[in-house]
């Protein structure tokens, strides 16, 4: 057998109260697309940080083409041939593409020469990108291209990708996969982390599964079903979400001619949006990232104030009310950015439970905090939503992304809201956790809540929503019943086409 590109032997890394990686061993071959699978908190992020030189292992070793490999910092890992595209982009909105790429290089060439190289690489790998464009004006998919091209300019031998398709449309996913297959054909190895198991089956040659920090098995994804891989990850039978049929309830939320300027200079303003949601109903809103999703959640939650009549709850105008006043009438929200927006990074989970639960859960009285009640609430969320953490006293930033997501969603769901607006509810969470979160939303609807789910995961929206609409440049398409919608129709809606074009597709399908 040939020497693997990277061999990992017995890597162990422990933190106070948790062993992130426990004697993990596996190999990555030359020119291999190798998947790293596991539940949230299984140790995937810690492992790749050790490979990239961000974390030092407590024990174990690595070899690179048979030679000892122990990068003390990312610069050394990059010099060896390791590049990494992180789940959260590290770009400056006010700078252009070339300037952002230069910031990630050890010795960047003059910007004119760099711009030429960016054009050449982007054309070679089918990732068209204008180096002079301001990053703040780019879509999420284009921003990811910036990160990828920054890595490709290093001529990597191993490219690590963490949840690379979480913000991409189906068309952008195909473009990315074509690029990765081209890299593989040229001999580049890829370590690919994703919770989208059908993508793993399509792209990856081999998979290593982590559970609770340990390597619990390996498989060939093309020969293993998505369900089998998910059950290997959780060590149990995967539960499929089920929905109880609902009769149409009374109208709870009405949005009428909502127009609002984005508070973000690179954001998308809302333009004449109208819809309603009834008790027991889940409305699914899709769209490519950056088309007004954040602004719509802000307008519905009270972070972005509008004219009073633009938003109504049970017939009462609330567009002028702030977040706390809306929480008082039962309207809660879970924004997309979990660390920094949904949760304060340096605050404990108990303190974060207080931030949105104080009013609905009556956690304060006469200016004093009921800390026992707040801790009980936080621990209830941790238990019922299986948040993997040593304790409720841990800071939000200490949790893995998926576990923090479970905490944020659970914190809102367990307050039994009348209206719940969530943006990207299962972003970056594993299959079992995603199923549990979706089930919790459907259970909440069954109790009579009106729910708006904003998501870029079309499969998710098709699974749980009663009606579907798409946001495009701050406008909302005509809402359609989810049952019977085709991918072509959804694509048109996401692209900003309405009525006539959809009807034309239906006529062609009928013909």
N, C-alpha and C positions, 0 to 999 in steps of 0.2 A: 504494500500500500504506500502511496505517496505521502510525504510529510504534510500535515494540515497547515493552512495559513496561520491559524491561531488555535492553540490548545490550552484549555482552561482545566487546571488540576486542583481540586479540593479547595476552591476559594470559599472563605468564611469571613463574614463581616457582621459584627454585633453592635447594637446601640443599647443604651439603658432600657431594659424592659422588653427588648425584642431582638431576635436573631434574624437579620435581613437575608443573609445568605448562609447556608449551612452545608459546607463540604460539597460545593457544586463543581461538577466536572462535565465537559463536553468539548467537541472539536468543531471548528468551522473550516471546511475545505476550500481550496482555491476555486474561484469562479462559482461558488455555491450561494444560493439564496436560502439562508437559514432563519427560520422563524423562532422567536422566543415567546412562549405563551405562558399565561398564568393569570390568576385572579389579581384584583387590585391588592397590593400589599404582599404579593408572592415573592418579591425581591428582584423583579426585572430591572427597575431603574437603578438600584444599587449596583447590580452586576455590570450594566453597561457603563456606569460611572467609573467603576474600577478599570474597565478596559480602556476608557478614554482618559484616565489619569486624574479624575476629579475626586476619587475616593481611594484611600489606601487599604488593601485587605488586611485583616488580622492574621490570617494564615492562608496557606495555599500558594500556588504559583501559576504563571502563564509563560508560554513559549510562543515566539513568532518565527515561523519557518524553522523551528527546531532550536532557536536561540532564546535565552532568557529574556523575558519582556516584563518590565515593571515600571511603567511610566509614572514619574512623580508629579507630573502636571500635563494638561492637555497639549501644550506646545510640543512636548516630547512625543506624545502619542501621534500628533499630526505629522511630525517629522518622520516617524516610522511608517506612516501610511494609513492611519486611522482617521476617518472624518465622521462627524455626527450631525444629523439634522434633528434638532430637539422638537418635542411636541409643541412647546410654546415658542413662538418666533422671537428672535432677539434683534429686532430692526428698529431704526429710528425713522419715524414717519416724516420728519421734516427734511431728511436727506434723500438724495436720489439713489438709484440702484447701484451705480458704480461706487458712490461714496460709502454706502453700506457694505458692499463687498470688500472695499479697501480696509475698512475697520476690522475685518475678520482675518486679515492676512498679516504675516510676520513682517514681510518686506514688500509692500505693495508697489507696483510700477507706477509711473505717471498716469493720471486719470484717463488721458486720451488713449494711451496704450492699453490700459485695463478695460476701457469701454470696448475697444476692438476685440479683445480676448473674450469678453462676456458675450458679444454678438456671435463670435465664432463658435463658442461652446454651446450657446443656447440653440443655434441652428443645427449643430452637429447632433445634439441629443433631443431635438424636437420639443424644446422648451422656449418658445419665442419670448423675448424680453428686451425692452428698450432700456439701455443703461442710463439714459438721461431722465427717465420718468421719476417723479417723486413717489416714494414708497407709500406715503399716506393716501395716494390716489389709486393704489393697486388693490385688486380683489384678493381674497384670502389665497386663492390658488396661485396667483401671480407672486404673492409674497413668499409662498413656499418655494417657487422657482428660484427666487433670489437666494434662499438658504441652500438649495440644492446646488446651484451653479457655484456659489461660494465654496462648497465642498469639492465640486468637480475640478475647479481650478487648481486644487492641491494634488490632482492625479492620485486619488486614494486607492489603496489596495483592499481596504475594508471600509464599507460605508454603513454606519449604524443609523437606522431610521426608526423613530419613536412615534407611533400613531400618525403616519404621514398622510392618511386619507381622511382624517376626522373632519376637515373643513373643505373637502373637495366635492364637486358635483360628479355624477357618474362619468360624464365625458372627460373631466379632468383626471379622474382615477385611471381611465384607459390610457391617457397620454403619459401619465406617470409610469404605469406598468410597462409601456413600450420602452421608455427610457431605461428602466431598471433591467429589462431583458437585454437591451443593447449593452449595458454595462457588464452584465453577466457574460455575454458572448465575448466581450473583450478581456475577460479574466478577472474582473472585479468581484470580490465577495461582498455579500450584503447580509447584515444582521437586522432582521425585520421584526419590529414589535407592533402588534395590532390585536384588537379585540374583534375585528371583522373576519370571522373564520372562513367565510366563502372566498374572501380575497386571499387568505393564506393558502387555501386549497388551489387557487388559480395560479399563484405566483411562486410559492416556496417549494424547494426541493426536499427540505428536511425540517423537522421541528423538535425543539426541546421544550418540555413542559415543566414549569416550576410550580410547587405548591408549598406554602408556608416556608419559603426559603430553600427548599430542597428540590433537586432534580428527581422527579417522580416518573419520568418516562420520556421516550422519544417516539416519533412516528414519521411516516411519509404522508404529508397532507393530502396528496392527490388520491391516496388509497384509504383515507380516513374521512368519515363524514364530519361535518361541522358539529353535529350533536355529540359524536364520540369524543372529539377534541375538547369540547366544553365540559363533558363529564370527566375526562381525565384531569382537567384543570381544577374542578371543584371536588373531585373524589366522591361524587354522588350523582344520583339521577337528576337531570335538569328539568325543572318545572316550567311548563309552557303557560304564559299568561292567559287567563280566561276572562271574558267579559259577560256580565249579566245584562240581558236585554232590558232597555229602559223605554218607558213611554215618554213622549215629549213633555217636559216640565215647563214651568213658567219661565219667561225671559228674565234672566238675572243681570247680564251684562249687555249694554248697548253702546256701540261706538258709532258716532254720526258725524260725517264730514270732518274727520280729525285731520288737521293740518298743523304741523309743528316743526319749527326749525331745530335741527340737531344742535346739542350743546358742544359737540366735538367738531373742530374745524375740518376734520377729515371724515366726518360722519355723513349720514344720509338723512335728509329732512323727510318728514312724513307728508304725503300729499293726498288729501281728500279720501281718507280711509273710513269705510263704513262696514259694520258687521254686528251681529248679535250672537249671544251664546245663552242657551237655556239650561235650566237645572238638569243635572244628569248627563250633560253633553260634553264631549271632548272635541274641540276645534283644533285641527292640525294646520299649522302654517309653515310651509317650506320656503326654500329660496337659497341662492348662493350667499355666502357670508358677505356682510357689508351692504345689504340692500334695505336696511331700516329695521332689522330685528331688534337691536339694542334700544333704538329709539322708541319702538312700539312698546317694548316691555317697560321702559321708563315712563312713558305716557300713561300706561295702564296702572302702574304701581304708585304713581304720584311723584316720582323723581323729576319728571319733566312735566311742568304744569301747562295746562291748555285752557281754552275757554270752558266755563263750567258745563255747558250742554254737550260738549264733544264726547264726554264719557259719563255714562249713567249706570248706577247700580240699583236694581229694583225700582227704576223710574226716577231716582233721585240724582240730580246733577252733581258730579264729584270731580270734574276736570280741574277745579281750582284747589283741591285738597292735596296736602302733602302725604308722604308715605305713612306716617304714624296715624293720621286721621283715617286713611284708607284701611290700615290694619284694624282700627277700631270698629269698622263696619264689615270686617271679614274678608277684605281683599288682600291677599298675600302674593309674593313673587319670589322666584329664584332665578337670578340673572346668570348669564353664561359664564362670566369671569368669576370663578369660585373663590380664588385667592386674591383678596384685595377689594372685591366688590361684594360678593355674597358672604365672605368671612374675612375678619381682620387677622392677618397672618400671625401677629405676635400675641394675640389674645388666646386664652385657653378655650376649649370647647364649651365649658360652662359659661364663660363670658360671651362667647359667640351665640350661645343659645338665648342669652338674655337680650341680645341686640334686636332680634325680631320677635322674640316670644314674650317680652315684658307686658305688652298690652293684652294680647289674646289669652295668655296663660296667667294673668294677674300676678306677675312676679315682683311688683313693687307696690308699696303702700306708704303714703305720707312721705314720699321722698326716700324711703329706705328699700333696699333690695332684699328680697327673701332668697338668700343664697342657698338654703336647703332645698327649697322648691325649685330653684333654677338648676341645681345639680341633679335633682331627681329627673327634671325634664331632659337635661342633656344625656343622662344615662339611659333614659327611656328611648331616646333617639338612637343611641349607640347600640342598644340591645335589639330593638325592633328592626333596624336597618343594617345590622351586622357590620357595624363600622369597626374595622380592625385597628385598635389603638390600645396601648397599655393602660390608659385611664382618661377620664374626662378633664383632668387637669393639664393634659398635653396641649401645646400650642397648635393652632390650625396648620401652620406651616410644617409641622412635624409629620402630618399625615401624607400618605400617597395621594395623588390626584384623584383616583377613583374613590378612595375612602372618604376624602373630604366631600366629594360630590354626593355620596350617599348621606353624609351628615347634613349637608345643606338642603337636599330634597326632603329628607326625613323631618328636619326641623320645621319645615313649612307644612308638610302633610299632616303631622301629628297635632297641629293647631286647629284642625278641622275647619278650613276656610270655606266661605261661601263661593269665593272666586279665587282661583289659583292660576297664575301665569308663570310658566317655566320656559326658559330658553336653554336648549341643548341639555335635556334632563339626564341623558345617559352618555354624555361626552367623556370618552376615556375610561369607561368602566367595563368590566368583563361581562361575559355573556350571562352568567348567573345573576350578577348584580343588576344588569340592565333589565333582565326579565322581572326581577323583584321590584325595581323602580316603576316599570310600566304597570305591573300588577297593582302597586299602591295607588297610582293615578287612576286606574280603572275602578278600583275599590272606592276611592274618594268620589268619583263621579256617580257610582252606584248609590252613594249616600245622599246625593242631590247637589253636589258642588258643580259649578260651571267652570270648565278648565280650558285654558288656551295653552297648547303645546307648540312652541316654536322650535323647529329642529331641521338640521341638514341631513338627517338620516331618514330617507324616504321610506325605507322598510318599516321603521319605527312608526312613522305617521300613518302608513297604510294599516298597520296592525292595530293601533289603538284609537284612531280618530273616527268620528262620525261624519264630519265634513272636512274638506281640504281647500286651502287657498295658498297662493304663492305671492311672496313679496318680491318686487322688482323695482329698483330705483325709488323706493319709498312709496310705491303704489301697491295696492292689493288687488289681485285678480278676483273675478267672480267666484264665489264659493261654490263647490260642487260636492255632492255626496261622495264619500270615499269609495264605497262599494262600486265596483265596475270601472273605476278610473284606469286608464292605460298609461304606460310609461311615456308614450308619445304625447298624450294630453298633458301629463304633468310637466314634461319638458317644455311644451309651449307656454304653459302657465308660468313656469319659472323664468322663461325668457321674456316675459312681458306681453305675450300675445293673449288675446281674449276672444270671446264670442265667436266671430266669424271663422277664425282659424281653427278653433276647437270643433266647431260644427262641421267644417270641411273634412277634418280627420274622421269624424264620426260617419259622415256620408261615404268616405272612401272605404272605411271598415265595413259598412253595411253593403256596399257594392261588391 
